[in-house]
């Protein structure tokens, strides 16, 4: 039986996250059927403001789990600036255990916590335990891919604009480029490569840990009715 998965992310990033989830769950990518990914809107404000509606929709459709994600979007050359993060885009791992107002990961987690009690009308899918995964790649999902490709953990310190250029050869990627360039990197990822990425990328380690923790719930029966 295929897994219905709700993706509330930007643009074509759901394709990359879908491939990553399949790898981490050790299932076929074809077993993951994305639902409701075509809602119009882009950018951080849209992702954050639409979380309640998106999660209610995924829950009502009996999605096995949901993923809410957005790039961190920092665009500072950290080595040149001599800092550990873009001050306008704080990295969650740098304040682990504390809630920071400007942190995208913190804001998503707060929004998820607020909507969970409202996911209460399907007895076999209690909102309190329904898996909702949060993905905030630092600084961007292309960072994970560059590290996979070249094994260089320092990519996370490069400006966002530089990373896009390094991966795709241009500052913006089309769907066809995501399919041609990004997906093969994930589809060819070995378990050792995934573990290596987790060791050097706290944001990927966080995402991987969430999948591991939710594995039993994700792989259980999807019968809602």
C-alpha positions in Angstrom: 0.0 0.0 0.0 1.5 3.4 -0.9 2.2 6.0 1.7 0.2 9.2 1.3 2.4 12.1 2.5 1.5 15.7 2.8 4.2 18.1 1.7 4.0 21.8 2.7 7.2 23.1 1.2 8.5 25.5 -1.4 8.5 24.8 -5.1 10.1 21.5 -6.2 11.8 20.8 -2.8 9.1 18.2 -2.2 10.7 16.0 -4.9 14.0 16.1 -3.0 12.4 15.5 0.4 10.3 12.6 -1.0 13.5 10.9 -2.3 15.3 11.5 1.0 12.4 10.1 3.0 12.3 7.0 0.8 16.0 6.5 1.3 15.9 6.9 5.0 12.9 4.6 5.4 14.5 2.1 2.9 11.4 2.0 0.7 10.8 2.6 -2.9 10.3 6.3 -3.9 7.3 5.2 -5.9 5.6 4.1 -2.6 5.4 7.7 -1.5 2.4 9.5 -3.0 2.5 13.2 -2.4 -0.8 15.0 -1.7 -1.8 18.6 -1.9 1.5 20.0 -3.1 0.1 22.5 -5.7 -1.3 25.2 -3.4 -0.3 28.5 -4.8 2.2 30.6 -2.8 5.9 30.7 -2.1 8.3 32.1 0.4 8.6 32.0 4.2 5.6 34.0 5.1 3.3 31.8 3.0 4.8 28.5 4.4 4.3 29.8 8.0 0.9 31.3 7.6 -0.6 28.3 5.7 0.6 25.6 8.2 -2.7 25.2 10.0 -4.7 24.8 6.7 -2.1 22.5 5.2 -2.0 20.2 8.1 -5.7 20.0 8.5 -6.0 19.1 4.8 -3.4 16.4 5.0 -4.9 15.0 8.2 -8.4 14.9 6.6 -7.0 13.1 3.6 -5.6 10.4 5.9 -2.0 11.2 4.9 0.3 8.8 6.7 2.5 11.7 7.8 3.2 15.3 6.9 6.4 17.3 6.2 6.6 21.1 6.7 9.8 22.6 5.4 11.5 25.6 4.1 15.2 26.6 3.5 16.8 28.7 6.2 17.8 31.1 3.4 20.9 32.6 5.0 23.0 34.4 2.4 26.1 35.5 4.3 29.7 34.2 3.5 30.3 33.1 7.1 34.1 32.7 6.7 34.5 36.2 5.2 32.2 37.7 7.8 33.8 35.8 10.6 30.4 34.7 12.1 28.6 31.4 12.7 25.3 32.4 11.2 23.4 35.0 9.2 22.0 37.2 12.0 18.8 37.6 10.0 18.5 33.8 9.7 19.6 32.2 12.9 20.4 28.5 12.8 18.4 26.3 15.1 21.4 24.2 16.2 23.2 27.3 17.5 20.5 27.8 20.2 19.5 24.2 20.7 17.2 23.9 23.7 16.0 27.5 23.5 13.3 29.1 21.5 14.4 32.0 19.3 11.9 34.3 17.8 13.6 34.7 14.4 14.4 31.0 14.0 12.4 29.4 11.2 12.6 25.9 12.8 11.3 27.3 16.1 8.4 29.1 14.4 7.3 26.0 12.5 7.4 23.9 15.7 5.3 26.5 17.5 2.7 26.5 14.6 2.6 22.7 14.6 2.1 22.6 18.3 -0.8 25.1 18.1 -2.7 23.1 15.4 -2.2 19.6 16.8 -5.1 19.8 19.3 -7.4 20.7 16.4 -6.6 17.4 14.6 -9.1 15.4 16.6 -11.9 14.2 14.4 -10.3 10.8 13.2 -10.2 8.4 16.2 -7.6 6.1 14.6 -5.3 9.1 13.9 -4.9 11.1 17.1 -3.4 14.5 16.3 -1.0 14.3 19.2 0.9 11.4 17.8 0.4 11.9 14.1 3.9 12.3 12.6 4.6 15.8 11.4 8.2 16.2 10.3 9.9 19.6 10.2 12.7 20.2 7.6 14.7 23.4 7.7 17.9 22.7 5.8 20.8 25.0 6.7 21.2 27.1 4.8 19.2 25.3 2.0 18.4 21.9 0.7 21.1 22.3 -1.9 23.6 22.4 1.0 22.8 18.8 1.8 23.1 17.8 -1.9 26.5 19.6 -2.3 27.9 17.8 0.7 26.6 14.5 -0.7 28.2 15.2 -4.0 31.6 16.5 -2.9 31.9 15.3 0.7 32.9 18.9 1.7 31.2 19.9 5.0 32.2 23.6 4.5 29.4 24.2 2.0 27.1 25.2 4.8 29.2 28.3 5.3 28.9 29.5 1.7 26.3 32.1 0.6 23.0 30.8 -0.6 23.5 32.3 -4.1 26.9 30.6 -4.4 25.5 27.2 -3.4 22.8 27.3 -6.0 25.3 28.2 -8.7 27.7 25.4 -7.6 25.0 22.7 -7.8 22.9 23.8 -10.8 25.2 26.2 -12.6 22.6 28.9 -12.3 21.0 30.8 -9.4 17.5 29.2 -9.8 16.7 25.6 -10.6 13.8 24.5 -12.8 11.9 21.3 -12.2 13.8 19.6 -14.9 17.1 20.5 -13.3 15.9 19.2 -10.0 15.0 15.9 -11.7 18.3 15.8 -13.6 20.8 17.1 -11.0 19.3 16.8 -7.5 17.4 13.6 -7.5 20.2 11.3 -8.7 22.4 12.5 -5.8 19.7 11.3 -3.3 18.7 8.2 -5.2 22.4 7.1 -5.3 23.0 7.9 -1.6 24.3 5.0 0.4 23.7 4.4 4.1 27.3 5.4 4.8 26.8 8.6 2.8 23.6 9.4 4.7 25.4 8.8 8.0 28.3 11.0 6.9 26.0 13.8 5.9 24.3 13.6 9.3 27.6 13.9 11.1 28.5 17.2 9.5 25.0 18.7 9.0 23.0 19.2 12.2 19.9 20.1 10.2 20.1 16.9 8.3 20.8 14.9 11.5 17.6 16.5 13.0 15.5 15.5 10.0 16.9 12.0 10.0 16.3 11.6 13.7 12.7 12.7 13.3 12.1 10.0 10.7 13.8 7.3 12.9 11.6 8.4 15.8 8.4 8.3 13.7 9.2 5.1 11.8 6.8 2.8 13.7 3.9 5.3 13.3 4.7 6.0 9.7 4.8 2.3 8.8 1.7 1.3 10.7 -1.7 0.9 9.2 -3.1 3.9 7.3 -6.8 2.9 7.9 -8.5 6.1 9.1 -12.1 5.0 8.9 
